[in-house]
Amino acid sequence: MSDIEPASTLRITVTRSGGVAGLSPRWTVEAQEEPDVAEWLALVDSCPWDDEDADDDTGADRFVYTIRVLVHPSETSSDEPPVHEGRQTAAAEERGARIPEKKLDGPWRELVDRVKDTSKR
């Protein structure tokens, strides 16, 4: 994701599922202006998205965090965007991961905590 245009629009959603009560709270943040987009992208890029062991070990009644990142490039991108129905549109980029709470550490914990804290404001 690090080669995304800086003037992109970014949305990060974190959903926690599991637990005895079975509730699924959701937190969302959006960024549309610099330097916010660049700061969030740096945090997103620091997470180990290709870690195949991340979604293992989800026992009964344990929390699991689903993290989704959606980036819409700016309309004034210097690259040629794809053509859709006769007009050019910029393609959105999406990432997602499921992380059991016991593996929610390091950059994952920092991302989840920051999304939760920011969405409460």
C-alpha positions as CSV (number, residue, x, y, z in Angstrom):
1,M,0.0,0.0,0.0
2,S,2.9,2.3,0.4
3,D,2.8,3.4,-3.3
4,I,-0.6,4.9,-2.8
5,E,-1.0,8.5,-3.9
6,P,-0.6,10.8,-0.8
7,A,-3.9,12.6,-1.5
8,S,-5.9,9.4,-1.2
9,T,-9.0,8.8,0.9
10,L,-8.5,6.1,3.6
11,R,-11.0,4.2,5.7
12,I,-10.0,1.7,8.3
13,T,-12.6,-0.5,10.1
14,V,-11.9,-2.7,13.1
15,T,-14.6,-5.2,14.2
16,R,-14.2,-7.3,17.3
17,S,-16.2,-10.6,17.4
18,G,-16.4,-13.5,19.8
19,G,-16.6,-13.4,23.5
20,V,-19.3,-14.8,25.8
21,A,-21.9,-12.1,25.0
22,G,-21.3,-12.4,21.2
23,L,-21.4,-8.7,20.6
24,S,-19.5,-7.2,17.6
25,P,-18.5,-3.6,18.2
26,R,-17.1,-1.8,15.2
27,W,-14.8,1.2,15.0
28,T,-14.1,3.2,11.9
29,V,-11.7,6.1,11.0
30,E,-11.5,8.0,7.8
31,A,-8.7,10.3,6.6
32,Q,-8.9,12.5,3.6
33,E,-6.2,15.1,4.0
34,E,-2.4,15.1,4.5
35,P,-0.6,14.5,6.8
36,D,-3.4,12.2,8.2
37,V,-3.5,9.9,5.2
38,A,0.3,9.4,5.2
39,E,0.4,8.8,9.0
40,W,-2.3,6.1,8.8
41,L,-0.7,4.5,5.7
42,A,2.6,4.3,7.5
43,L,0.9,2.5,10.4
44,V,-1.0,0.2,8.1
45,D,2.2,-0.7,6.2
46,S,4.0,-1.5,9.4
47,C,1.5,-4.5,10.0
48,P,2.6,-8.0,8.9
49,W,-0.3,-8.5,6.4
50,D,1.4,-11.6,4.9
51,D,1.7,-13.4,8.2
52,E,-0.1,-16.7,7.5
53,D,-0.2,-17.7,11.2
54,A,-2.1,-14.6,12.2
55,D,-5.6,-16.1,11.9
56,D,-4.8,-19.4,13.6
57,D,-5.7,-20.3,17.2
58,T,-9.2,-18.7,17.5
59,G,-10.7,-20.7,20.4
60,A,-14.3,-20.6,21.5
61,D,-15.4,-17.4,23.3
62,R,-12.2,-15.6,22.3
63,F,-12.1,-12.2,20.7
64,V,-11.0,-12.0,17.1
65,Y,-10.3,-8.6,15.4
66,T,-11.2,-8.2,11.7
67,I,-9.3,-5.3,10.2
68,R,-10.2,-3.8,6.8
69,V,-8.4,-1.0,5.1
70,L,-9.9,0.7,2.0
71,V,-7.9,3.3,0.0
72,H,-9.4,5.3,-2.8
73,P,-6.7,7.1,-4.8
74,S,-7.1,10.8,-5.5
75,E,-8.9,11.8,-8.7
76,T,-5.9,13.7,-9.9
77,S,-3.5,10.8,-10.0
78,S,-0.6,11.0,-12.5
79,D,-1.1,7.4,-13.5
80,E,-3.7,6.4,-16.0
81,P,-6.7,5.0,-14.0
82,P,-8.7,2.1,-15.4
83,V,-11.7,2.9,-17.8
84,H,-15.2,2.0,-16.5
85,E,-18.3,2.5,-18.6
86,G,-16.6,5.0,-20.9
87,R,-15.0,7.1,-18.1
88,Q,-11.8,6.9,-16.2
89,T,-12.0,5.9,-12.6
90,A,-9.3,5.3,-10.0
91,A,-9.3,1.7,-8.6
92,A,-9.6,1.3,-4.8
93,E,-7.2,-0.9,-2.9
94,E,-8.4,-3.1,-0.1
95,R,-6.6,-5.1,2.6
96,G,-8.1,-7.3,5.3
97,A,-6.9,-9.5,8.2
98,R,-8.4,-11.6,11.0
99,I,-6.3,-11.5,14.2
100,P,-7.0,-13.5,17.3
101,E,-6.7,-11.3,20.4
102,K,-3.8,-13.3,21.8
103,K,-1.8,-12.5,18.6
104,L,-2.8,-8.8,18.7
105,D,0.5,-7.2,19.5
106,G,3.1,-4.9,18.0
107,P,1.9,-3.0,15.0
108,W,-1.5,-4.8,15.0
109,R,-2.2,-3.7,18.6
110,E,-1.0,-0.1,17.8
111,L,-3.3,0.0,14.7
112,V,-6.4,-1.4,16.5
113,D,-5.9,0.8,19.6
114,R,-5.4,3.9,17.5
115,V,-8.5,3.2,15.4
116,K,-10.6,2.6,18.6
117,D,-9.2,5.8,20.3
118,T,-9.7,8.0,17.2
119,S,-13.2,6.8,16.4
120,K,-14.4,7.7,19.9
121,R,-13.6,11.4,19.4
